[in-house]
Amino acid sequence: MTLPVPNLDDRRFQDLVDDAKRYVQRRCPEWSDHNVSDPGVTLIETFAMIADQLLYRLNRVPDRLYLRFLEMLGIELVPPAPARADVTFWLAAPRRDTVAVRAGTEVATGRVDGSDAVAFATVEDLDILPCSLTAIATASAAGEVVDRTEQLADDGTFPCFGAPPRVGDALLVGLSGAVPRCVVTVRVDCRAEGAGVDPRNPPLVWEAWTGRRWKPCEIDPGQDGTGGFNRPGDIVLHLPPDHAESVVEGRRAGWLRCRLVQPAERQPFYEQPPRILGASAFTVGGTIRAEHAETVQDEALGVSEGVAGQRFSLARGPVLDAEGSVVIEVVGPNGFEPWERVDHFDASSPTDRHVRLDTNAGEIVFGPGVRQRDGTMRQFGAVPPKSAPIRATSYRVGGGARGNVAAGAIEALRTSVPFVTRVQNRRPAGDGVDGEDLEAAKRRAPMYLRTRHRAVTTSDYEYLARTADPRAARTRCLAGDGAEASVIRLAVVPSISGDPGRPVEIEAYLPPSDLLARVAEFLDERRMLGTRLIVEPPFYQRVSVEAKVRLDARADADRVRQQALDSIYRYLHPTAGGPDGNGWPFGRTVAAGELLARLAALSGVEQVDEVRLFRFDPRTGTRVDGWSSRMELGRGALPFSVEHRVEVITS
């Protein structure tokens, strides 16, 4: 039960004016004109307005005390989480030596409408390794491999697939070495002999060998210049980070594979295999993960006054809290000396050079002095000498939803890298979450007191999981039963950027592996002995909606259709959907009647004739036969929108 907050004085402006007029009638009966035009009434209203403002501030005292209680409990605001994106560094021309892109290399978006650019920094080193084509072979669907290297070197030609081509036939390209994370151009001189495929959508998949299996390589749209080996051109491949060398037909190389797959429905297949006349390969770039962050170096914070409990503000904030990312130095006998960062001063002695960081406020705090019962002072942590300069050698700032920029938005290179001409994020940045506000912290406080950092009930697991990482937008804990009574399953929904009224790929709804690992590690220290914890993505039931709506005479059909699709996608969204707009409830049945009511409320819709629900099979990419008006999701499951269709009927 929430304790009621007292209203210390509930009088408002008009109440104060009326009280003053009644007081005037008793004390000054000769003052009979109480109209608003009277100068005396104007003065009464002026003082009433001032008193009303004072009462408002007085009634804020309970909120201020509440925040002080939060500080005493050690509850701090959850800091923002930085957005992350894979950034590709493109070379000006192929190189014979390695081009190194060091961790901390900064890139940024362009400035739009005068707004500041959003900066990103790479989190790992990237080596853009040179390569060349040293071997080539063909493989049949049955696994028979034929080495074509000598044949190609003697200016011979060969068919890249079997005759006739079959699903599973492949062309193998051997590079001079493994080039993980690199972008490789495969230049092919080929001749199509009545191939018969659609060059805009050939039934081909490029893959790279990782030492254990073949992993798909990514191809940017429009980057297959051969049109499925129908003409000479370049194919630009983005290789996975675990590309490795292997031996094929006695030749050791970093192998790539172009494999024939089953064409899409109503798409033609190869009638004859294309012939390869020549081939080469070279590295044109590399891709590495970057996050929304900037590094500030060598910032002077001020001069020590030689007293306990000093605070120094950083010029920028909030600070990204990463291990070793913040270095504070104070001038000592041997020049600038680093001070160790601690979470609290409980175990700090007067000689320990300890400092605490408030990431949200961007403040550096030195140890306080506390007066004991006997009147003596106890110092927690050392005090910087008087007049000693203090500086922050380095710290990182950034984070928040502002970093969830669109694909292609990162285009500027802030840190100079030799031989690199441009950068690009081929996919939108994600995982950026704003920091917690005061209202959210006040709502979290009762649960904090209840759990005491121990996971016992399902609500404890859900609360602590959201505390572990701000990217966990929603969580659902399911206790085991029967033979698995000790198994605790926790489903984590990540924060999802972008418009909830637009379709997205299923990968956007899946939490990244580092988020799951961080939550699992955090909860493993707090779970009860004898329980087994499994942290995983939720089960998403793919749902396809088919609706028929009738328009009124003045409505625009395209606009209404788009509004209807937006409404369906938004209503079934895992973090912004549901009846209350806070995310679809876990396990809640999807009912066609609810969607019908939402569509009927749209502007321009006269009547909704029908709403059908279909299950969608991800293996076949088609709807499962048979529709229903109610779809049971199962315990802890969420809906995932796939290919909704709205038919607009005009009268």
N, C-alpha and C positions, 0 to 999 in steps of 0.2 A: 504494500500500500504506500503511495506517495504522500509524504507529509505536506500539508497545505502551507503555502508561502503567505505570510500575513501581509495585508495591504496596510501600511503604516498610516496612511491618510488617504481616504477614498474621495475626497472633495476634488471637484474639477472647477474650471474657470467660471461657469455659470453659477455653481454653488457658492463660490466665493463672492461673486457680485451680489447675489441675493442676500447672503449673510450680512454684507456691508450695508446694504440698503435698509435691512431690518434694524441694524444697529443705529443707523442714522435717524430712523423714525423714533426710536426710544430716546436718544440723547439730544437730537436737534429737531424737535417737531416743527419749528418754523421753516425748515427746509422741505418744501412741499413739491418742488419740481424735480421729478426723478426720471425725466425723459433722457434719451441718449444724446440729445443736443445740448444738455446742460453741462457746463465745464466741470462741475463737481463729479458728475457721473463718469465723465471721461477719465478723470483721475482715479476713480474707483476701479474702472475696467483696466487701467494701466497697471495698478498695483496688483489686481487679481491675476493678470497675465504673468507677472513676475513671480507671484506666489505659486501659481500653477506649475511653473517650470521648476521651482525649488522642491515642490512636493513630488514631481516626477523623479528628480534625482534622489530624493529621500527614499522613495520606494524601490530604487535600484540597489539599495544597500544589501538586501538579502542575496541578490545575484552576485554581488561582489564578494560577500562572505562565502558563497558557494564555491566560487573560483579559488578562493584562498584555501578552502578545505580540500579541493582537488590537488592543489600544490602540496599540501601537507601529506596527502596520501601518496604522493609521488606519481600522480597521473599526468603524463605529458601528452601534448597533441601529437598524433601520428603524423610523421613528416610526409611530404609528397614523394611519389615514386617517379623516376625518370622514364620517359618514353624511349623505346629502342627501335632501331631500324638497321637493316642490312644496306650498307653503302658500297657502291662499286666505284673503284678508282680506275679511270681509263688512261692508258698510256698514249703519248703522242705518236709513237711508232713502236713496233716490236724491238725488243732489246736482246742483246746477247748475254747480258749480266743481270743479276737479281736487283730488282727495285724494292727497297725496304720502306714500308709505311709503318712508323712506330706507333705504339699505343699512346693515346693522348693527342693524336693528330686531330685538329679541329676543322669541321666543315659546318656549313650553315645554309639556311634557306635564303632566298632573295627577299628584299623588302617590298611589301605590298601596301599601297595606300599610306605610306609614311610610317608603318608599324616597324618595330625593331625585328631584326632577323632572329631566328631561333637557332641556337648553336648546338652542335653535337660533337662528341669526342669519341674516337675509337677506343675500345676497351682491351684490345689485344694487338700484338704485332702482326703485320701482314707482309709476307714475302711474295712478291710477284715474280715467279720463277720463269725463266725462258724455257722454251721447248721447241721441238721440231718433229716432223713425222719420220720415224725410223723403220716402221713395219706396217704392213697392211695384209689383211686376210679376209676370207669369206667363210661363213659357217652356215650349214643347212639346218633346217628345223630338227633333223634327227641328231645333230651334234657333230657332224663331220666337218672338220676345219681344213681349209686349203690355204697354204701360204702363198700370197700374191706379191710379195715384196720384190723378188728378183724379176718377175714378169713386168711389174710397173717400172722398175729401174731400166729395163731394156726397151722402154717406149712401147710396151705391149698394152693391150686393152683386155679387160675381163668384165664379165657380168657381175654386178655387185650382189645379186640374189640368184636363186636357182631358176631353172627354166623348166616349167613355168614357176613363177614366184609363189611361195607358200608362207602362210603365217608362221613366224618363228625363224625364217631366214634372216641372216644378219651380215652386215659389213663391219669388220673389226679394224680399228685404227689404233696403231701403237705409237705413243709419244716417246720422246727420248728419256722421259722420267715422269714421276708423279708430280702433278701440279695442283695440290689441294687449294681450294678457294679461288683459283684463278679463272679468268675468262679466256677461252681458247677459240681461235678462229680456225676452222677446217675449210680450206679452199679446195674445191673439187672441180675438175674439168671432166664433164660427163656428156653423154649423148643418150637422149631418150629415144627408144625404138618402139614407138607406139605404146608407151607405158600405160596410158589410159586412166591415170589417177587425177584427182583434182589437185592442182599445184598449190591451192590455197589451204588445203587440209589433207596432206598426204598421210597415209596410215603408217607413220614411222615414229619410233621412240628412241631418243639418244640416251645412252646409259654409260656410267663410269664404274670401273671395278674398284671396290674398296678393300679388297683383301679377304672379304667374306661373302659378298654378294654384289650383284649389279644394282647400282642406285641411279635413279633417273637424273639426267642433267636438265637444267632449265634452259629454255630457248625463248628469248624475248619475241613478242609478236612482230612479225615482219623481218626476223633475223635469219630465216632460212632462204637465202638468196638463190638456192638451186630449185626451189619449188618441188621438192621431193625427187631430186636428181633428174629433173626435166631439162635443166639448162646449167651451164657453168655458173658458179657463184660461190659465195661464202656462207658458212653456217657458224653462228656465234653461240658457243656453249658456255654455260656457267657450271663449273665443276663443283662437286660436294667437298666439304672440308676433310673427308677421310679418303680421298682418292689415293690409291696405292699401286705400286708396281706388281706385276705378276709375269709368269712365263707362259706363252702360248706358242706351240709348235717350235719350241727351243729358243724363242726370242723373248728376251726380258724387256718389258716396256710398261709405260703407264697406259693401259688399254682403255679405249672407248669402244662402244658398240652401238650401231644403228640397226634396230630390230624392226622387222615387219610385224604389225599387229592387225587385229581384226578391224576393218574400217567401220566407221559409224554407219547408222542406218541410212540407206539410200545413197551411200557414197561408193564410187567405183573403186576397184582394186587393180593392181598391176596386171596387164595382159602379157607383157614381156619385161624382162629385167633391164634396167638401164645399164649402160656400159661405162666403166670408169676409164678415162683417158690419162688422168694425172691427178695427183693430190699432194697437198702440203698442209702444214699446221704451224701456228705460232701463237704466242701469248699476247693479248691486247689489254689485259687489266686483271683486277682481283677484287674480291668482295669480302668485307669484314663487318662485324657488328659494331655499331656506334650507339651511344645513348645521349639523351638530352642533358648536357652538362658542359660547364665551362670551368677552367682552372684559373684561379686567381693566385698570383705569386708575389711574394715579398711585399706584403701590405703592412705598413706601420700602424700599430694599434694605439700607441700612446706611451706615456711614461708612468712608471709605478709611483704611487704615493707612499709606499712602505707600510700600508695598513692591511688588515685582513679583509676578506670578502670583496675584493675589487672586481669590477665588471668592465669589460671592454667590448664594444660593439664592432662587429665586422662591417665593412662597407656594403656588402651585398649578402643577400640571403633569399630563401632558406638554404641551409647548407646540406648537401647530400652526405649522408652518414655512411661512409665506407671506411673499412679498416685501413689505417695509414694515410687517409686522404687529407687529414688536417694535421699540420705541424705547427706548433707554437714554440717560439724561442724567446728567451729573456737574456739580456746581457749579464754575464757573470764574470768571475775572475779570468776566465779563458776566452772571453768574447761571447758571442751568442751561443747559448746552450739550449738544447731541446728539453721541454717539459712533457712528462708523460700524461696522456689523457686517461681519465678514469670516469666511471659512471656515477660515482658518489664518493664522498670524503670520509665515510665511516671508518675505514681502516687506515687513513692517512695520518702519519706522524708529523710533527712540526718540521722535520727535515726532509720530508718527501716532496719532491718537485712535481706536484700533481696539479692538474687543471681539468676543469669540466667544460663541456661544450653544450650549449642550448641550441640545437639545430634549427628549431623553428624561429626563435628570436634572433639567431645569428649573434650570440653573445658568448664571450670567453669569461668563465667564472673561476676565480682563485679561492682557495680554502678559507672558510670563515673561522672566526674566533668565538667561542661559546663560553659564557660565564657559568661556572659551576656553583653548587649550593653553598660551598664554603667561601665564595667570593673570588676565587682564583679564576684565571682565564685559561681555557684549553684551546690550543690552536690545531685545526685539522688541515694539514698540508702546509707547505712552506709559503712564506710571504715574499714576493719579489722585493729586492732591495730598493730603497728609496731612490728615485730619479733614474732607475734602470729602464732603458727603452725595451718595449715589447713589440714583437712583430709576428705575423702569420706568414710562415714561409710558403705555404701552399694550402689551398682548400678549394673544394668544388661547389658550385652553385648550379641550380637548375631544378628540373622535375616539374610535374604537374601536367594537366591535360593539354596545356598549350603546346607541348611537344608532339602531340599526335597529329603530325602534318600529313598531307596527302602524298601519294606517290609522285615522284618527280620534283617535289618541292625543294629537296636538298640539292643545291646546284653550285654553291660557292665553296672554294677551298681556302680556308683561313690560314692553315699552316702550309708553308711551301714544301712541296715534295718534288724532287727532281724527276723530270720526264713524265709527270702526271699533268694532264691538261684539263680534265674535268672530272666531276664526281656526280653521282646519281643514286637516289634511292628508288629502286624499281617497284617497291611495295610501300604502302602507307606505314608510317611509324605507329606503334601501339604500346600498350602497357603504361602509358602516362596517366597518373592519378593525382588529383589535387590533394593537398594536405587536409587534415581534419580541422573542422572549425569548432568554436566553443560550444555550440549547441549539441553537436555530435558527441563531444567529450562529456557533457553533462548527462546525456542519455546513456553513455557507456559506464559512468561511474557506479551505478547500482550493481551492474553485472560484474564489474571489477571487484567490488567488495564481496560479492557472493561466491565467485570462483576462487579467489585468493591464489591464482596461478596454478590451479589443479584441475585437471580434466576428469570429471566424474560422470556427470550427466551429459546427454547429447547436446544440450544448450551450452554447456561448458566448452565442448569441442568446437562448436560453431563460433562462439565468441572468441576463443583463443586463436582459432585459425585466421579470423579477420584481423586480429591484433598482430599476428606474425608477419603479415605482408599486406600493405594497403592495396595491392593489385587484386586481392581476393575480394571481388564485389559481393558474392553471395556464397554461402556454404550450407550444406545439408548433411547432418550426421545420422546414420542409420545403424542402430544397434543390432547385433546378430541375434539369431534365435535357433533353437534346435541344436544340431550338432556344431554349429558355429556361433554359439552364444557369446564367446569371448572375442569375436571378431568385430571390430568397429570400422565401418566404412564411412569415409568423409568425402563427399563430392564437392569440388571447388569450381565455381564459375568465375572466370576472370573479368576484369573490367573490359567492356567492349566499346571501342571508339566508333565514331561514324554515326550516320543517320539510322535510327532503328527502323525507319520506314522503308529501307532499301535492302535488297537481298545481298547476302554475303556468303562466302565460303565457310564450310564447317570448321576450318582451321581457326577462324576468328573466335569461335566459341570454346576452343580447347585451351586450357591453361598451359603455359610453357613449362617445360620440365624443371627449370630452376625454381619456379614458383611452387610446384608440388614438392620439390625436395626441401625447400625452406620451411614450408608448413609442416611437413612430416618430421623434420628435425626438431622444430619448435615444440610440437605436440608430444614427440617421443619422450622428452624430458619431463612431461607433466602428466602423462597418462598413468592409469592405475596398473600396478604389477599384475601380470597374468592376462592382460588384454593384448590383442594383436591389432595394430592400426594399419589401415590401408587408405592412402590418400590418392584419389584418382579423379578424372573428369566425370561429370554426370553422364548418364545415358541419355542421348538425344534421340527421340522418336521423330523421324522425318515425316512431316505432315504437308500435304498438298491440298489446297482449298480451291474449289470450283464454285463460282457464284454467278447468278444471272440477275441483273438489275434492270429496271425500267426507268427511263429518264422522263422528266417533265419536258414540256415543249420548248422551253428556253434554255436548257442545259447544254453544255458542250460535252460531247461524248468522250473525247480524249481526256479532258480534265477530270471528269467523273471516274473514268476507268483508273487513272493514275491515283486519284484520291482513295478509291476503294482498295487498290493494291497496297498503298501506304498504310491504310487502316488495318488491314489484315496482318501485314508484316509487323507493324508496331504492336498489335494486340498480343501476338504470339512470341514477342521478344523475351529472352530469358532475364534481362536486367531492366528493361523499360516497359515491359508489357504487363498483362494481367489486369484484373478489374481495378486495382488501385494504382497502376502505373509504376509499381516498384519492382516489377519482374514477375514472370509467370510462376505461380506457386508450384513447388515441387510435387509431382504426382497428381496434380489437379486435372480432371477430365476436360478435354476440349469438346465443347458443345456447339453444334451448328447454330442453335438458337441465339446464343450470345453474339456470334458473328453477324447473324442476320439483323439483330437489333442495332449493332454498330453501323452496318452498311445503310440501314434504313434512315439513320439520323444524319447522313451526309447530305450536304447541299446539292440539289439537282437530282436526287433520287426520289422518284415517285413511289416505287414499290420494289421489293426484293422478291423475286419469284422462287429462288431456290438457292440453298447453300449445301454443298456436299463436301465431305471430308474423305480423303484418300490417304492410305499409308504409302510411303515411297520406299522402294528397295534400292539402297545405294550400290549394290553389286551389279544390278542390271541397268540402273539409271532410269527406271520406269516406275509408274504407279502399280501398286498391287491391285489385282482385279477386285472389284466390289467396293462400293462406297458406303458410308454410314453417316448418321447424324450425331453420333457420340463416339469419341475415341478415348479409350482408357490408356493412360500412359504408363501406369505401373509405379510402384513405390520409388520415390526419389528421382523420377525421370522428368525431362523437360521437352517441350516441342521444339522442332527446328523446321523453319519454313523452307519449302522447296517448290518452285515453279507454280505459284498460285496463278489462277486464271480467272478473269472477270469478263463475262460476256455482257455487253451493253445492248439493250433492246430499246429502240426508239419507237414511239407510238406512231 
